[in-house]
Each structure stands twice: as structure tokens, then as C-alpha cells.
Amino acid sequence: MQRILYALIIIIATGACKLQEQDNPLVVGTCRDGIKNQDEEGVDCGGVCLACLVQVPAGQDAWSPCHESLKSNIVTISGTAFTVIPGTTIVDAPQLKGKYYEYTIPMQNGSLRIWLAGGTKPTKNSIYNLTKTPSTDSLRRGFAHIYYKDGSSGIEYSSTDGHRLYMTVKNGTLTFEVCNVKLDRLSSYGDSNQSVTIDGQIVYKAPPPMIYGCNRLVTTNQFMFDGSISTFDQSNIEYSEPRPGADYYEFRITASSSSSYYTKTLYIRLSADRALTADRVYTITESTAANSPKPGEAYIAYNSSYTYYSGKSNDKLYMTITPENQVKFEFCAVDMFYYSYTEGLLYGLIMYQR
């Protein structure tokens, strides 16, 4: 009985001490103590602290103050403009252990990483407060963090307090905007480049969920058949519109492989029932008698020393039209046949600038 009474006294005393500490005028609250104190509107936000997360009303875009001067997928670092690498997949993934959601954005000179508070994919137009690198890799609700690594020097920079990140989600497309945001150098040697400023607009549309992560065996403008990877560029892609007697769009891609002396040629034919102006998922099928895919179907042929053809295996070809009017194709583990025999699997990630 005495032990129970002793434990109760300890609990009461501990709770009282905690209350006294919060009420004690000598204990000063901060905007990083994880407590809703001072005149804060939320935990560590509002009042004397940075504003809390702004949930923009439905139907209203969260554009930045310099929205009119920004161009799609152009990021300016201290006055020098860089382009988000065309066709490069932006990685978006929850970092559940750190309780933030991350976007990794490759650019012509280095890369950006954007962290958003919470471990779930953002779905609403919002305005985040930018903050420094959190020591615990966890962000408080309503906050975001930007990390930039210079591709030529390897110098790393981090966002500071007092700036904002504007995020608009519309029709499955995510747009980030920043205006004159200051990034501080993470480690300094000497007195130069202690900070940079960043302005920009990043427009991103995630690939169809069924394809996500499938093509890590190949990168942009590569295809792989039976383990052999072939690489090509825009000059190796020939595109033709539908014509009488051949009612399909055709992409003819020629490449070479270091593992073979043979030229590799890939043919992609798409049904012409719709213009190539919107995202679409095609069912890959075998060639018809007229070599014209039916509505919603695609046909693939691959030629090296022999010619292989796609068949009726219910495989899919995913077509994405980017904001830059590029056509992006992705396909994974497509069964390719030589006559009636399955000969190998075909993977591809193709970007064509129209």
C-alpha cells in the first residue's frame, strides 16, 4: 500500500513540475519546442512564429507572387537559369521513418530535393513555410525544406526560415513555385558562395501507378531485350503520321549495342483512333493482317539479327504527354515472340520531342 501511495505522489509531482515549467515566466517558449505556447495558433506556428500551413480553398490555385514571370520547369539559381532534365523521372516517395514526403528533381546543373511535412502524398493546394534542415529528419506540420546540390562544384545548400513554397495540385499535375528563396551553404570553406537564391516553377505529373518503379532497369531513351541494353537519342527516332492503308502512328527507333554488331531497331505502332494529345494506356497486341492496331491497341516489333513481335499477353504501353509537349512511352516485361515461340522480355523508356 505504501508503495502505491509513493508512486501516486511521484506522478502528481512530475505533472505539477511540467505545468509549473510551462507557466514559469523564466522559461521562454520557442518556435521549435513542439509545444503550443506563447501566442501560437498551432504547434510552433502562427503568432510570433512563422505562419501555419495555408490550405488554399478548393478551386483556387496556390501561385507564388512571381507566378507570371516563371516558366515551366525552369529553375534560376542566383540569376542563372537551369532546366529540369527533359524526360528524367522525378522521384516522389514517402519517407515514413522521417515523416516527410520527398521529391527528387534532376536539373542540368545538379539536383533539388523538396521535403514536405507528413509521410503521405500531398493532394491539396497548399502554401508551406520553408525551414532549415531538421535535426531529426522530421518536419513539423505545415513546413517544407529545400536542398540543392550544385552539379559542377558539389556544394550543398539548404533552405532557411522565412520563405515559402507554393504548391498547386490540379488534374493530377503538381506545380511547385518559389520566389527569391535564400539557400544557405551547408558547409563552408572560404568566404565565397555562402548562400544562393532560387526562383522557379517545377511541373510534375506522376506516371501511371501500375508502371511506377518497373523501368529501373533502363533509363530515359533506352530499351532492353533479353538482357541487352540499347541506347539512342532524338536523332535516332523517326515518327510518321497515319496514312492511307496504314491507319496507325509509327515510331521507328534505331540504336546500337556494345554487346552486339547488329543494329537494333524498335517499331512502335499505335492505333490512330485518337490524336496523341493526352495520356493513354494501350494494350499491346500482335500484328493484324493489315498491320493496323485496333482502337486502344499498340503493336511492337524488334529487329536485330532476327525479328521479334509482340503478342496477345495483355501487356501495356503507357503514353504520357508532358507539359513540354513530349511523348513519353514506358513498357515493362513485354513478351516478344519469334514465330510462335516466346523469345524474351522487352523493357523501354522512350522520350520523343515533337
C-alpha positions as CSV (number, residue, x, y, z in Angstrom):
1,M,0.0,0.0,0.0
2,Q,2.8,2.4,0.9
3,R,4.5,1.7,-2.5
4,I,1.3,2.6,-4.4
5,L,0.9,5.8,-2.5
6,Y,4.6,6.7,-3.2
7,A,4.1,6.1,-6.9
8,L,1.0,8.3,-7.0
9,I,2.9,11.1,-5.2
10,I,5.7,10.9,-7.8
11,I,3.3,11.0,-10.7
12,I,1.5,14.1,-9.3
13,A,4.7,15.8,-8.5
14,T,6.0,15.2,-12.0
15,G,2.9,16.6,-13.6
16,A,2.9,19.6,-11.4
17,C,6.5,20.3,-12.3
18,K,5.7,20.1,-16.0
19,L,2.8,22.6,-15.6
20,Q,5.0,24.9,-13.5
21,E,7.7,24.9,-16.2
22,Q,5.2,25.9,-18.9
23,D,3.7,28.6,-16.6
24,N,7.0,29.8,-15.3
25,P,7.8,33.2,-16.8
26,L,11.5,32.4,-16.6
27,V,11.1,29.5,-19.1
28,V,10.9,31.1,-22.5
29,G,8.9,29.3,-25.2
30,T,10.4,28.9,-28.7
31,C,9.1,28.1,-32.2
32,R,10.9,24.8,-32.1
33,D,9.9,23.3,-28.7
34,G,7.0,21.2,-30.0
35,I,4.5,22.9,-27.6
36,K,1.6,25.2,-28.5
37,N,2.6,28.1,-26.2
38,Q,3.4,31.8,-26.5
39,D,0.6,33.2,-28.7
40,E,0.9,30.4,-31.3
41,E,-2.1,29.4,-33.4
42,G,-0.8,25.9,-33.8
43,V,2.2,23.9,-32.5
44,D,5.2,26.1,-33.3
45,C,3.4,28.1,-35.9
46,G,1.3,31.3,-36.0
47,G,1.6,34.3,-33.7
48,V,5.2,35.1,-33.1
49,C,6.3,32.1,-35.1
50,L,6.1,31.6,-38.9
51,A,2.6,31.3,-40.2
52,C,0.9,27.9,-40.1
53,L,0.2,25.8,-43.2
54,V,-2.2,27.6,-45.5
55,Q,-4.8,25.3,-47.1
56,V,-5.9,27.1,-50.2
57,P,-9.7,26.9,-50.8
58,A,-10.8,24.4,-53.4
59,G,-10.7,25.7,-56.9
60,Q,-8.1,28.4,-56.1
61,D,-4.5,27.9,-57.2
62,A,-1.6,28.4,-54.9
63,W,0.5,30.5,-57.2
64,S,3.5,32.4,-55.9
65,P,3.9,36.2,-56.1
66,C,6.2,35.9,-59.1
67,H,4.0,33.3,-60.9
68,E,3.6,35.4,-64.1
69,S,7.4,35.6,-64.6
70,L,8.1,31.9,-64.1
71,K,8.4,29.3,-66.9
72,S,7.6,25.6,-66.7
73,N,10.5,23.5,-65.4
74,I,13.0,26.4,-65.3
75,V,14.9,26.9,-62.1
76,T,17.1,30.0,-61.6
77,I,20.0,29.8,-59.2
78,S,21.4,33.2,-58.4
79,G,20.5,34.6,-61.8
80,T,21.5,31.5,-63.9
81,A,18.6,29.6,-65.4
82,F,18.7,25.8,-65.5
83,T,16.2,23.3,-67.0
84,V,14.8,20.3,-65.3
85,I,16.3,17.5,-67.4
86,P,13.7,16.6,-70.1
87,G,12.4,13.1,-69.7
88,T,14.1,12.4,-66.4
89,T,11.8,10.7,-63.9
90,I,11.2,12.8,-60.9
91,V,11.2,10.5,-57.9
92,D,8.4,11.0,-55.5
93,A,8.3,8.8,-52.4
94,P,7.2,8.9,-48.8
95,Q,10.0,8.8,-46.2
96,L,7.9,7.3,-43.5
97,K,10.7,7.0,-40.9
98,G,11.5,10.7,-41.2
99,K,7.8,11.6,-41.6
100,Y,8.1,13.7,-44.7
101,Y,7.3,13.3,-48.4
102,E,10.2,13.8,-50.8
103,Y,10.5,14.9,-54.4
104,T,14.0,14.5,-56.1
105,I,14.3,16.7,-59.2
106,P,17.3,16.3,-61.5
107,M,18.4,19.5,-63.3
108,Q,21.0,20.5,-65.9
109,N,23.3,21.5,-63.0
110,G,22.8,19.4,-60.0
111,S,19.5,18.4,-58.3
112,L,16.8,19.7,-56.0
113,R,15.2,17.8,-53.2
114,I,11.9,19.0,-51.7
115,W,10.6,17.7,-48.4
116,L,7.0,18.2,-47.3
117,A,5.8,17.6,-43.8
118,G,4.0,14.3,-43.3
119,G,4.6,11.0,-44.9
120,T,1.7,10.9,-47.3
121,K,1.3,12.2,-50.9
122,P,0.1,15.8,-50.9
123,T,-3.3,16.2,-52.6
124,K,-4.4,19.8,-51.8
125,N,-3.2,23.2,-52.9
126,S,-1.1,24.5,-50.0
127,I,1.5,27.1,-49.0
128,Y,4.3,25.7,-46.9
129,N,6.8,27.6,-44.7
130,L,10.4,26.7,-45.6
131,T,12.7,25.9,-42.8
132,K,16.3,24.7,-42.2
133,T,17.3,21.1,-42.3
134,P,15.6,19.4,-39.4
135,S,17.9,17.7,-37.0
136,T,15.7,14.7,-36.7
137,D,14.8,14.5,-40.4
138,S,11.2,15.2,-39.4
139,L,9.3,18.3,-40.4
140,R,6.7,20.0,-38.3
141,R,3.2,20.2,-39.9
142,G,2.9,23.0,-42.4
143,F,6.7,23.1,-43.1
144,A,8.8,22.2,-46.0
145,H,12.5,22.0,-46.8
146,I,14.6,22.5,-50.0
147,Y,18.0,21.0,-50.6
148,Y,20.1,21.9,-53.6
149,K,23.4,20.3,-54.7
150,D,25.5,22.2,-57.3
151,G,26.4,19.7,-60.1
152,S,29.7,21.3,-61.0
153,S,31.1,22.1,-57.6
154,G,29.3,19.6,-55.4
155,I,28.5,22.3,-52.9
156,E,25.2,21.7,-51.0
157,Y,22.7,24.3,-49.9
158,S,19.7,24.3,-47.6
159,S,16.6,26.4,-47.3
160,T,16.3,28.9,-44.4
161,D,13.5,30.2,-42.3
162,G,11.2,33.0,-43.5
163,H,10.4,31.9,-47.1
164,R,7.6,30.0,-48.6
165,L,6.9,27.1,-51.1
166,Y,3.7,27.3,-53.1
167,M,2.1,24.0,-54.3
168,T,-0.8,23.6,-56.6
169,V,-2.4,20.2,-57.4
170,K,-4.6,20.2,-60.5
171,N,-5.8,17.3,-62.7
172,G,-3.1,15.0,-61.4
173,T,-0.3,17.6,-62.1
174,L,1.8,19.0,-59.2
175,T,3.3,22.5,-59.5
176,F,5.9,23.9,-57.1
177,E,6.8,27.6,-57.2
178,V,9.4,29.6,-55.2
179,C,10.3,33.2,-55.4
180,N,13.7,34.6,-54.3
181,V,14.2,31.9,-51.7
182,K,17.5,32.0,-49.9
183,L,19.5,28.8,-49.5
184,D,22.5,28.7,-47.2
185,R,25.6,26.7,-47.8
186,L,25.7,23.6,-45.6
187,S,29.5,23.5,-45.1
188,S,31.7,26.5,-45.8
189,Y,35.3,26.6,-46.8
190,G,36.5,30.1,-47.5
191,D,34.2,33.1,-47.9
192,S,32.6,32.6,-51.4
193,N,29.2,31.1,-52.2
194,Q,27.9,31.2,-48.7
195,S,24.3,31.4,-50.0
196,V,22.3,31.4,-53.3
197,T,18.9,32.5,-54.2
198,I,16.4,30.3,-56.1
199,D,13.3,31.1,-58.2
200,G,11.5,28.6,-60.3
201,Q,8.5,26.6,-61.3
202,I,8.5,22.8,-61.3
203,V,5.7,21.0,-63.1
204,Y,5.3,17.3,-62.4
205,K,2.8,14.6,-63.4
206,A,3.4,11.2,-61.8
207,P,3.4,8.2,-64.2
208,P,0.5,5.8,-64.0
209,P,0.8,3.9,-60.7
210,M,1.0,0.5,-62.4
211,I,4.2,1.4,-64.2
212,Y,6.0,3.1,-61.3
213,G,9.3,1.5,-60.4
214,C,9.1,-1.0,-63.3
215,N,11.7,0.6,-65.5
216,R,14.6,1.0,-63.2
217,L,16.4,-1.5,-65.4
218,V,16.6,1.2,-68.1
219,T,16.9,4.9,-68.1
220,T,15.5,7.5,-70.5
221,N,15.8,6.6,-74.2
222,Q,16.9,3.1,-73.6
223,F,15.3,-0.2,-74.4
224,M,16.4,-3.7,-73.2
225,F,15.7,-7.0,-74.9
226,D,16.7,-10.3,-73.3
227,G,19.2,-8.5,-71.0
228,S,20.9,-6.4,-73.8
229,I,20.5,-2.6,-73.3
230,S,20.5,-0.3,-76.3
231,T,20.8,3.5,-76.0
232,F,19.7,6.1,-78.5
233,D,18.9,9.9,-78.8
234,Q,16.4,12.0,-80.6
235,S,18.1,11.8,-83.9
236,N,17.5,8.0,-83.9
237,I,13.8,8.4,-83.7
238,E,11.6,8.6,-86.9
239,Y,8.0,9.5,-86.5
240,S,5.3,9.1,-89.1
241,E,1.6,10.1,-89.1
242,P,-1.2,7.8,-90.2
243,R,-1.5,7.4,-94.0
244,P,-4.0,5.6,-96.3
245,G,-3.7,1.9,-96.0
246,A,-1.7,2.1,-92.7
247,D,-4.0,3.5,-90.1
248,Y,-1.5,4.0,-87.2
249,Y,1.1,6.3,-85.7
250,E,4.6,4.8,-86.0
251,F,7.8,5.4,-84.1
252,R,10.9,3.8,-85.5
253,I,13.9,3.8,-83.2
254,T,17.3,2.8,-84.3
255,A,20.1,2.1,-81.8
256,S,23.3,0.0,-81.4
257,S,24.6,-2.1,-78.5
258,S,28.2,-2.6,-77.4
259,S,27.3,-6.3,-76.8
260,S,26.4,-6.9,-80.5
261,Y,27.5,-5.9,-84.0
262,Y,23.9,-5.8,-85.1
263,T,21.8,-2.6,-85.5
264,K,18.8,-2.6,-83.1
265,T,15.6,-1.3,-84.5
266,L,12.4,-0.9,-82.5
267,Y,9.0,-0.3,-84.1
268,I,6.0,1.1,-82.1
269,R,2.7,1.4,-83.8
270,L,-0.3,3.0,-82.1
271,S,-3.9,2.9,-83.1
272,A,-5.0,6.1,-84.8
273,D,-8.4,6.4,-83.3
274,R,-7.2,9.3,-81.2
275,A,-4.7,12.0,-81.6
276,L,-1.5,11.8,-79.5
277,T,-2.6,14.7,-77.3
278,A,-3.4,13.1,-74.0
279,D,-2.2,10.4,-71.6
280,R,-3.3,6.9,-72.5
281,V,-2.7,3.3,-71.7
282,Y,-2.6,1.0,-74.7
283,T,-3.0,-2.8,-74.7
284,I,0.0,-4.4,-76.6
285,T,-1.2,-7.0,-79.1
286,E,0.0,-9.0,-82.1
287,S,0.1,-7.7,-85.6
288,T,-3.2,-7.7,-87.5
289,A,-3.5,-8.7,-91.1
290,A,-3.3,-5.1,-92.2
291,N,-0.7,-4.2,-89.6
292,S,-3.1,-1.6,-88.1
293,P,-3.7,-1.9,-84.4
294,K,-7.4,-1.8,-83.3
295,P,-8.6,1.2,-81.3
296,G,-6.8,1.3,-77.9
297,E,-4.1,-1.2,-79.0
298,A,-0.4,-0.9,-79.8
299,Y,1.9,-3.2,-81.6
300,I,5.7,-3.6,-81.1
301,A,8.3,-5.2,-83.3
302,Y,12.0,-5.6,-82.5
303,N,14.7,-6.4,-85.1
304,S,18.4,-7.3,-84.6
305,S,19.7,-10.5,-86.2
306,Y,16.0,-11.7,-86.2
307,T,12.7,-10.0,-86.0
308,Y,10.5,-10.5,-82.9
309,Y,6.9,-9.5,-82.4
310,S,4.6,-8.6,-79.6
311,G,1.7,-11.0,-78.9
312,K,-1.5,-11.2,-77.0
313,S,-0.1,-11.3,-73.5
314,N,-2.2,-8.4,-72.0
315,D,0.9,-6.3,-71.6
316,K,0.6,-2.5,-71.5
317,L,2.2,0.5,-73.1
318,Y,1.9,3.7,-71.1
319,M,2.0,7.0,-73.0
320,T,2.4,10.3,-71.2
321,I,2.2,13.8,-72.8
322,T,4.5,16.1,-70.8
323,P,3.9,19.8,-70.3
324,E,6.8,20.4,-72.8
325,N,4.7,18.5,-75.5
326,Q,7.0,15.5,-75.3
327,V,5.6,12.0,-75.9
328,K,6.9,9.5,-73.2
329,F,6.5,5.7,-73.6
330,E,7.0,3.2,-70.9
331,F,6.6,-0.6,-71.1
332,C,7.8,-3.4,-68.9
333,A,8.4,-7.1,-69.4
334,V,6.6,-7.3,-72.8
335,D,6.6,-10.8,-74.2
336,M,8.3,-10.9,-77.6
337,F,7.8,-13.8,-79.9
338,Y,9.8,-15.3,-82.8
339,Y,7.1,-17.1,-84.8
340,S,5.1,-18.9,-82.1
341,Y,7.9,-19.2,-79.5
342,T,8.4,-16.7,-76.7
343,E,12.0,-15.5,-77.0
344,G,12.5,-12.7,-74.5
345,L,11.2,-9.7,-72.5
346,L,11.3,-6.2,-73.7
347,Y,11.6,-3.1,-71.5
348,G,11.7,0.6,-72.6
349,L,11.6,4.2,-71.5
350,I,11.4,6.5,-74.5
351,M,11.0,10.2,-74.7
352,Y,10.3,11.9,-78.0
353,Q,10.2,15.7,-78.5
354,R,7.6,16.6,-81.1
